Amino acid sequence: MSVKGPLSLANRQGPWVELQLEHEDRASINCISPSDLGSWFEQRIAEHDYRLRALKFAHNAAASSINRKRPREVLVEIFALLPLKGSGYYEYRHTSYLLVCRAWYSLLLQTPRFWAALLNKPHLLTNGYWGTVRGNALYDRYLERSGAVALGLPIHLTSDHILRSLSPHCHRITRLYVRITSERELEGPVLHSLLSAGMPSLVDLDVTHTHVYNPSRTGGTSDPECLTPPPASISCPSVDIHRNRRRRSSIALSALGGMQLVRNITLQPPCTY
C-alpha cells in the first residue's frame, strides 16, 4: 500500500503504533524529517524481511533430521537424484529445494548433476522467460552450475544468445533436442552454427520443426531442397526421419560429418501444403 505525501507518526492513530515499534525505531522516527520517513520505513522493512528469512533458514536447518544424520557427501548424492517434475506444465520443484534452508542451498550449488537434470527439462524457460534478459541470465547461470556433467538439452532456437551460451559447453552435450518454430529459423542458420561449433560427445540429435512453409518464399514451391543445402553423407546406424504425405525433411545436416559418436538422429520436418 502506498501513501501519498510525507509520512509522520502523528498521521497514524491507535496504540498499535507504540506497541509494535521498538524504542529505537520510535526514537529514530522523531529525528527523521517527514519527507524521509517513506524511504526509512522501506529500509527497515527490508532489514526485518532479511532477518525473518535468515531465522527461517536456520530453523529449517536445525529441525531437519536429514541434515544431522546424513554426511554432506550422501546429501549431495541424494540431491543429484531429486525429482524435478512439477505438478504443472511450467512448474518445477527445484525452487522449493533451494528455499528449505541455507545448508540445502549451499549443497545444491555444489551438485552439478542437479543443475544438469534441471537443464534437461523441457520448457524450462519458455514461460515468458526464454529469450529475455532474465531468462538468458538464468540459463547461463544453470549451465555454469552444471560443472563438467554431460548435458541433454532441449532448446528453442529463438535467438543468437543460445549460440553464445552453449559454445563453451558444446563438448559436454550428449543429447540435443531442438525445436524450431519461427520463419527466421527455417533455413537452419542457428542450428547449423551450433552444430558447426563442434560436439564431440553428441550421441542423440532430435530436431522438430513446427513452422509451416510459405511457398511464396521459394518461388511457389514447398520443396525443402530449395531452402537448405543437401546433407552430407553421414555414417550413422540409426537415422529416423518421420515422413508422411504432408511432411518432408528440411534440415541441413552437413555440420554432422565430423561427429563420430552420433548414433541416433530424429527429424520431425514441418508440414507442407
N, C-alpha and C positions, 0 to 999 in steps of 0.2 A: 504494500500500500504506500503510495507516495503522498506527501503532504506539501501543498503549495505554500510558498513563503517561508520565512525563517522560523525555526523551531525554538521553543523555550520551555522550560519546565513549568512555567506558570500557565501555559496553554493546556497542560494535561491535568485533569481533575481526578480526584479519588486517592484513597490511601494506598492503593496498589503500587503507585509510583514509588513511594517512600519504602514500601516493604520489599520490592523486588530489586531496587538499585542498591548496590553496596555503598558504604560510606565513601569510599574512594571515588566512585563514579559520581555520587552526588556532589562531592567537593569539586570534581573536575568540571561538572556542568555549570557550577556557579562562576567558574573562571573563564568559560568559553563564550564568545560572542554568539548571539542567536544565528547569525549567518553561517557560522561554522559548525553548528550543532548537528546538522544533517550528515556531513561527512564524518564527524566524530562517532555518531551512532553506527554508521555503516562499518567503520573500522572496528568498533567494539564487537559488533555482531559477528564479523568475520573472525575475530580472535576467539570468541566463545565457540563458534562453529568448529574451528580447528581443534580446540581443546576437547569438545564433545566427541569428535571423530577419533582423536587420539585415545580417549578413555574407552571408546567402543572397541577399537582395535586391541587395546591392552586387555580388556575384559574377555574378548573372544579368544585371545591367545592363551590366557590363563585358564579359561573354562574348558578349552578343547583338550580332551584327554589324548587325542592322537598326537598333539604336539609334544606331550610329556612322555608318552610311551613308545614313540617311534623315532629312530635316528633320522637325521636330516637326509641321509642317503636314501633311506627307504621312502620317505615322503616325496623326494624328487622322482623316484620311480613310479610312485602312485600318481603323482600329478602328470607324468608323461602319458599315462593311460586314461586320464579323465575323459568321460564322455562329454562331447561338446554340442550334441544335437539339442536344439531348443524346442520348446513347445509350439512355437510359431514359425512362420516361413522365414522371417528375418531375425529370430531371437536365438541368442547363443548364451550358454551358461558361463562362459569364461569370465564375464564381468562379475558375476556373483562370487566366483572363486577368488578373484583379486581383492574383493572387499571384505573377506572374512576377518582377516587380521594381518598385521604387518609381517608376521612370520610367514604366512602363506604367500603374501605379496612378494616378499624377498625371495622365497624359494621358487616361485613361478617364474620370476625374472631369470633365474638360473637354470631353467628347464627348457632347453631349446626344442625338445620334441613336442612340448605343449603348444608352442607358437607355430611349429611346422604343421601340427594337426589342425590348428585353427586356420592357417592359410589354405589348407586343403578343403575347407568347407565351401560349398557353392554359395554364391550370392553374399559373400562376406561383406562387401562394401557397396552393394547395389541399392541399399535402402536410402537413397538420397545423398550418399557419400562418394560413390565411385566417380573419379574424375574431378572431384572438388579438391580444394587446397587441404581441407581437413582429412578427406579420405586418402589422398596421396600421402600425407604425412603419417597417418596411421598404418598404411600398407608398408611404407618404408621402415617404420619402427618395428613392425612384426617381422619383416624379413631380417632385420638386423638381430632381433632377439632369437631367431631360429638357428643362429650359430652356423655350424657346418653340417646340419642334418639334411638328408636328402629330401627334396621337395616334390610334392604332387600338387600342381597349381591349376585351379580353374580361373580363367581370366576373361575379361571383356576387353576387346581392343578398341577402347573408346578415346584414347589419347596417346600421344607420343611419350607421356610420362612413364608408361609401363615399360618402355624400352630402357629408359634411364634407370628405373628401379631394378629391373631384373638383370641388367647387363653384368653387374658384379657377382650375381648368383647363378648365372647360366650353367656353370659346371656342376651345380647341385641338383638341377632339375631332372628327375627321372620320369615323371608323368606330367603331361601338359594337356589340359582340356580348354580349348579355345572356343569362344562364342563370338561370331562376327555378326553384327546387326545393322551397321549403317552403310549407306551408299559409298561413303568415302573409303570404307574398308573393302569394297567389292573386289578390287584388284589385288588385295592382299599385301600392300606395301609394308604395313606394320608387322604382320606375321612373318613376311619374308625377311625383314630386317632382324626380327627377333631370332629366327632360326639361323640366320647367317652369322649371328654373334657367336655361335658355337655352343652346342650342348652335348658334350661327350658322354654324359650319363643317361641321355634320353632313351627310354625304352618304349613308352606308350605315347602316341600323339592322337588326340581326338579333336576334330575340327567340326563345329556345327555352324552352318551359315543360314541365318534366318531372314536375310534380305531377299526380296522378290526382284527379279531382274526388270530393268526398264529397257525395252527393246530400242527406244529412241537413242540410247547412248551408243548403240553398236550398229547404227545404220539399219535398224529394223530387224536385227537378228538377235536371238537369245542364246546363241551358241557361245558357251563359256570359253571356247578356244580363241575367240576374238578378244577376250578380256585378259587372258593370262598366258604367259609363255608355256610351251609344252613341258611337262615334268621330265626330269632326267631319269635315267634308268636307276632303279633302287633295288638293292639286294635285301629283300625283306620277306621273311617267311609268311607273314600274315598281313595282308592289306585288305581291309574291309571297306569297300565303297558302297554305301547304301544307294540303290537305284530303284526307281520305278518309272512309270511312263511320263511323269512330270518332273523328274529330278535328274540332274547331271552333275558330274564332278566339276568344280570351279576353282580349285585352289592350286596354286603353283607350288610344286614340291621340289624344285631344283635345289633348294638350300639343304636338303636332307642327304645329299650324296656322301658327305663325309662323316655321317653319324653311324658308326659301325654297330652300336648296341641296339638300334631301333628294331623292335620285334613286332609291334602292332601299330597300324595306322588306320584310323577310322575317320571317314569323311562323310559329313551329312550336308550335301550341297543344297543350294536354295531351290525353291520351286520355280519353274518356268512355265510360261503360258504360250 
